[in-house]
Each structure stands twice: as structure tokens, then as C-alpha cells.
Amino acid sequence: MVEQVAAVEIASEAELLELTGPPNPVVFRKAARVLGEFERRWLENSPFCLIATSAADGTCDVSPRGDPPGFVLVLDETTIAVPDRPGNRRLDSWRNVLGNPHVGLISVIPGRGDTLRINGRAKLLRDAPFFDRMTVKGNRPQIALVIDVSEAYFHCAKSFLRAGLWNPETWNPDAAPSRARIAQATEWTDKGLEELEHRYGARYERNLY
């Protein structure tokens, strides 16, 4: 019989540091309160980010956002803007921002293991002159998330290297059920699989905007 080991919870910061040891001071020194040349160039070339928000009651959400490189618009050295695009209209992230303005963002460049992390306070705008600069394929956003940057720094590549994320030899996209099968089981339960495969095929990409 395999001996069952009871779970041991970490209950304090002191206990946590006892296990991990203190951080290297450089991880705090690298954080900046303004967007410098490296941060600006990164955002100009990034087509994808993840935005983390939490509601007033503490419940959390992380939402992927993607567009042509540079879609996260640098307005000045302490302000960025992210356009809203057509989606499922659940509005989890935007509802959270209305109740709690604190947000976190991780920006990714395909092929790069390092990432740019930005924390700050956010607000929603329904219009501004810079919306014109966010127009893609003739579609001007109706909403933009504007973030006042409080902290920006680069993460190292360890997590991406451990995952082998950009190594095609590790890719196995068919290991999980297709998007159509997942949708049929969880969302469109009254639809046939053939119809859903059509919905999430070439037609899906044509209707992104």
C-alpha cells in the first residue's frame, strides 16, 4: 500500500521564504515606472497579450487579446491603450475594471521566451482621438482599455523554455478535442458537429472583425 502523505499548506510569507529563499535584488531594480525604449519597441512588435483583472469581490479573470503587432498603443511614457474587438460579449474583464481598476498585462512576441509585464490602473473609454489609430480592416473599436502604468519589467524566458512553447517538435494541437467538439459539448449543444466545424473553420477567421 502506498503511504498517503497529508497536504501541508503554506500559511505565511515567512514560511514561503523559508522554502524559496530571498529574491535577488535585481528583480526589483529592473522594474520601471515609465516605458522606455525597450518597452516601447516591444509593444510595437507584439501581436498578443494577456490581461488580468479582478472584480471588487476578488474574483479574477485573465483574457487573451490579439491583433496586428503594435495593437497595444503607447500613448506616452506612462500610458497605453488596448482596443476592444468583437467577442462573446460576456465582458468579464471590462466589468471587473469598472469595479476594480487594478490590472496586469503580459505582452508576448512569438518566438521570444521573455515577456513584458505591465501593471497599472485602468479605465474604459468609449471614444478618443487615438481610436482612429486602432482601426483594423476598416473597423474602429467602440471601447478601449487605457492603463496608467505603475510598473513595467521584463520576465526571463525560463517558463517558455520549460514548456518548449516555440519548439514545433513539442506541438500536438490534436491531442485535445477540436474547437468544434468542445463547443458542441459546452456551448452549442443543439448544433451538429458538421455545422460547428464549418463555423470554426475558414469562415471563423474571415469574421474576426
N, C-alpha and C positions, 0 to 999 in steps of 0.2 A: 504494500500500500504506500502511495506517495504521501509524505507528510505535508499537511496543509499549513502554510505559514500565514499568520494573521496579517492583514494590511496594517501598515504603520503610516499614519497621516503626519504630514509636516504642518505644524500649527503656529510657527512663529518665524520671523525673519532671521532671528539668531540661529535657529535650528537649520534653516535653509543655507545660511552662510557657512555653517559648520560642515555641511556636505559639499558645497561647491568651492569654498574658499573665496576670498575677497576679489572683486574685479580689478583688472588692470586699469590704472587711472586714465590711460589713453582713450578708453571707451567713452569717458565723459568729456575729455578735452576735445574730441572730434566733433561734438555736437555744436551746431551754429544756430544763431537766431535770425540769420539772413541767408538768402540764396545767393551764393557766389557763382563764379564762372562754371565750376564743375557741376553744380546742381542745375544751373540753367541749361547747360549743354545736354545734361542727362534727360531732363524733361522734354527738351526739343526733339529728342530722338527715341523717346519711349512711346510705344503704342498701347500700353496696358498697365493698369494699376489695380490695386485692391483698396477699398475704402472701408475702414472700421468705424462704426458708430455705436452708441448705446443710448437707450431710452432713459427717461428720468427715473424709472424704477430699476435701472441697472441691466436690463436685458440687452443683449448685444446682437450685432449684425455685421457681417462682412460681405461686401458686394463687389464683384468684378466689374471693371469698366474698361472698354477698349474702343479705339478709334485710330485714324492715321497718326503716325508719330507727331508729337507736339500738341496733341489734343488737350493735355493739361497745360493751360495757358499761363505763362508767367506775366503777371500784370506789373509787378515791381519787385524789389528785393525781399519783400515780406508778404507778398500776396499772390496766390494762384487761384485759378478758376477751372472747374471741371464741368463740361456740358452734360446735360441730361439727354438721353436718347430714348426712343420708343422701347418699352419693355413690357413687363407683365402688369404694371400699374399697381403693384402692392405698395410701393413707396415706403418700404421699411426704413431705408436709410434716411430719406427726407423727413419722415415722421419723427425719427429719432433726433435729427438735428433741430427740429422745432422745439423739442423738449429738453435737449442737452446739446450745446454747441460744440463739445469737445470731440474731435475726430482724429483718426490716424490714417495715413496713406502709405502704401508701399508701391513704388514705381519700378517696373521691370523693363529691361531691354532684352529681347530674345538673343540667346547665345551667351549672355553675360551671367555669371554666377553672383556677382554682387548686386545689391539693390539699393535704392534710395528711399529712406524713410522720412516722412514729414508728419509732424504733429502740430495741431493748432486748434483754433476756434473757428467755427464755420457759420455761414448764414446762406439762405437761399435767395436768389434774385430772379425775378420774372422778366427783367429786361435791363439792358445796359448797352452802351455803345460797342463794347467789345464782343457782344453776341454775334455781330457780323463776321468776326474773325473765326468764329466757331462753326460756321456754315460748312456742311459737307454734302456734296451732291445736291445742292440747292436746298438743303434742309437746315434751317436756322433753329437752334434749340429754344424751347419755351422756358426752360429753367436752367440755372447754373448754380453750382455749389462754389462759393467763394470762401477760401480758407486764409485766415490771417496766421502766418507761420510763427510758431513759438519755438520750434526745434526742428532741425534738419540734419541728418547724418547718413553716411553710407554704411550698410551692412556688408560684412565679408561674405565670401562665397561658400562657406562650409556647408550650409543646409542644401544648396543646389548641387554641390559636389557629392554629398552623401546620397542624394536622391538620384544622381545621374540624369538630371532633368533634361539637359540638352543633348544627351548621348542617344542617338537613334537606336542603338543596339538594346537599350533598356525599354524602348517603347513597345507597348502592347495594347493599342487602343480597343481591340476587340475582346479583351479579357472581361470587360463588364458588358452588360446588355446594352443594345443600341439605344440612342436617344428616343427613337420611336417606341421601342418596347417599354422603356421606363415611363414615357408619357402615357402609354396605354394603361399601365398598371396603377399610375398615381394621379393622373390629371384627366386625360381624355378617355375615361373608361367606357364611354359609349361609342367610340370610334374604332374602325377596323384598322389592323396593322398596316395594310397596304396604303390606306389613306394617310396615316401618320408618317409613313416612310416618305410619301410624296411631300407632305407638309414640311418635314425636316431635311429634305434633300436640296436640290439646286434652287427651288423656289424660296426656301428659307433665307438663303444668302442674298437673293435678289431683293428681298423686302426688309433689309436691315434698317433702312432709313425711311 
